[in-house]
Amino acid sequence: MAGLSTLILLLCAAKDVMPSSSHWKPTWPSYRVPVILPQSTLNLDKPQFDAEARLEVVSPCGPACHKSSPLPTYEEVKNYLSYETLYANGSLTETEVGIYILSNSGDGSQGKSRTKRQIYGYDSRFSIFGKDFLLNYPFSTSVKLSTGCTGTLVAEKHVLTAAHCIHDGKSYVKGAQKLRVGFLKPKLKDGSKGANVTNSAMPEKMKFQWIRVKRTHVPKGWIKGNANDIGMDYDYALLELKKPHKRKFMKIGVSPPARHLPGGRIHFSGYDNDRPGNLVYRFCDVKDETYDLLYQQCDAQPGASGSGVYVRMWKRQDHKWERKIIGIFSGHQWVDMNGTPQDFNVAVRITPLKYAQICYWIKGNYLDCREG
């Protein structure tokens, strides 16, 4: 069970069915994902919350570095997908998981430091103004974390974000115990009573309405790893809010190969630090990929970390177009390309195993998490 062949089976178990070359629409693949279930839960000592929040992760380990890393064993994968749960009262638990394939299912680096986020040539970001856009899907799914990062609504009470926004790999960050999620809303003028009035000459001023987080899940792959090694692959976390947010959310999906993405592009929106109070949207081409990461040069500044990376594709079963989150914007990597330093922004891909884990965190029932 612990052999390499078993792991390869796990990683390849989700068989994807791609549309035929004659099909003109970029279509969501059909996946059958593994099952990840809790096996045991242990109470841990309360954390100290003494780490400084980092709004980005920097690593010199690029695509070639990650591709040359040895495949983890089955037991290592189980360990990486085990997770810690932090509760609002400060208590902490660790949950070990089991990974199953249902055969009868049928169908912190010390690299080059950066004081600013990389902008690749012409700044291609777009600030989203006006409640007619900000309060409508898909932009309305982007939220701000009180630690300074961005998150995305993925269920009635759940937000997907980057693990490093909550935990630096060794300790939980200051403010993680009293973590809040901010929803951008228009400031009502005196006497307006919420009237739908838009002044085209000046962007409408917005404010954040905050909801406390009830609990947070962080995979052990991030806690045990670091940005130079396996940790970058597990830079994601799920937040459960204390009450429903009542907004339309975006579903998660298994990340297709980059060559199957519409135009080879990804999209995401975040609260970049250099544009305070603005939601900033961008899209760009994927330059490279590993099994766990997408490499791109989307313009971004600190604060955008944790943004949900999404694409829009045709869902054949429902005969409609649908956006899904296929990754989480993480940070920055320097890559040695034949002796010349090259830099990329990195997104963590939602693989079949990660989909099974995140979906179970949301739904609490693996039967609702069989199709990615």
Disulfide bonds with the S-S distance in Angstrom:
Cys61-Cys65 1.92
Cys149-Cys165 2.17
Cys284-Cys298 2.01
Cys359-Cys369 2.09
